[in-house]
Amino acid sequence: DGGITQSPKYLFRKEGQNVTLSCEQNLNHDAMYWYRQDPGQGLRLIYYSQIVNDFQKGDIAEGYSVSREKKESFPLTVTSAQKNPTAFYLCASSIFRKGASGNTIYFGEGSWLTVV
Amino acid sequence: QQQVKQSPQSLIVQKGGISIINCAYENTAFDYFPWYQQFPGKGPALLIAIRPDVSEKKEGRFTISFNKSAKQFSLHIMDSQPGDSATYFCAANPSGSRLTFGEGTQLTVNP
């Protein structure tokens, strides 16, 4: 099946630990994104990448890091510097056409991160 | 300039009624306006989208109305069903730039 796979679905982190959320897509999309969603809140962009080995900060990048070594993979690390990491994390991907809009963003099923 | 303001934050509708969610934007460079539907514990999925060269787009019970001069667009759900209960996000982006999402509307359709 084509799509975006996020793992794990549920993750618990102790304070002071780094954790990494996995995101893999087999849609052959160039662009990948990480969003954070807090209960009853909208979608806030953490990082995005339009091409392998390149990525840009979104609106709330502090305390997070990413890498894009392969086209199909865009892992997100939540570092100990992120003071309030408990949230629902969504990975997404889309075709990237420079200078064009209208590229549908497809989302994964999300990962719940809880700090204990 | 990059914001999209969405209202209401929550909406309760009776089965068979019309659900209306509104969004407003400031950036006149926005040229693509999608709506996403999200069920609890799931990722959002594209529902319907419109470009500013048309004033309305209909897909089944879902209609987007677009008012370019007012910089507003809205989602209408006709004959609302309990299965439509979800969170709806409007979004917008200019050419070559990333999507900006509204804050979301939690829709509850009572049977």
Boltz contact constraints between the chains, C-beta under 6 A:
constraints:
  - contact:
      token1: [A, 42]
      token2: [B, 101]
      max_distance: 6.0
  - contact:
      token1: [A, 42]
      token2: [B, 103]
      max_distance: 6.0
  - contact:
      token1: [A, 42]
      token2: [B, 104]
      max_distance: 6.0
  - contact:
      token1: [A, 43]
      token2: [B, 101]
      max_distance: 6.0
  - contact:
      token1: [A, 90]
      token2: [B, 43]
      max_distance: 6.0
  - contact:
      token1: [A, 98]
      token2: [B, 96]
      max_distance: 6.0
  - contact:
      token1: [A, 99]
      token2: [B, 95]
      max_distance: 6.0
  - contact:
      token1: [A, 99]
      token2: [B, 96]
      max_distance: 6.0
  - contact:
      token1: [A, 100]
      token2: [B, 95]
      max_distance: 6.0
  - contact:
      token1: [A, 101]
      token2: [B, 31]
      max_distance: 6.0
  - contact:
      token1: [A, 101]
      token2: [B, 32]
      max_distance: 6.0
  - contact:
      token1: [A, 101]
      token2: [B, 93]
      max_distance: 6.0
  - contact:
      token1: [A, 101]
      token2: [B, 95]
      max_distance: 6.0
  - contact:
      token1: [A, 102]
      token2: [B, 32]
      max_distance: 6.0
  - contact:
      token1: [A, 104]
      token2: [B, 46]
      max_distance: 6.0
  - contact:
      token1: [A, 107]
      token2: [B, 43]
      max_distance: 6.0
  - contact:
      token1: [A, 107]
      token2: [B, 44]
      max_distance: 6.0
  - contact:
      token1: [A, 108]
      token2: [B, 43]
      max_distance: 6.0
  - contact:
      token1: [A, 109]
      token2: [B, 43]
      max_distance: 6.0
  - contact:
      token1: [A, 110]
      token2: [B, 43]
      max_distance: 6.0
